[in-house]
Amino acid sequence: MTKQEYLRASWSGDQSPADGWMGRSSAAARAIPMVDAQLDSRDLFAAGRLITIAHGDQTYQLRLTAQNKLILTK
């Protein structure tokens, strides 16, 4: 399965995110509660200070700084 196929499948709900985009199981897969289309950053950064976000063909990194600010980089 290609990354694009995984993203389409996970966007449409056809595949579990825990399967990983290459069909691999991921120990880091977890559910994060969403209330009124809002996520709590404490839930996002519970496992570390860096999150990688796949958006289409692009990859971004969301980083939590020492000053408790968020930085999004491509």
ABEGO torsion letter per residue (X at the ends): XBAAAAAAAAAAGABBAAAEAAGBBBAABBBBBBBGGBBBAAAAAAAEABBBBBBEABBBBBBBBAAGBBBBBX
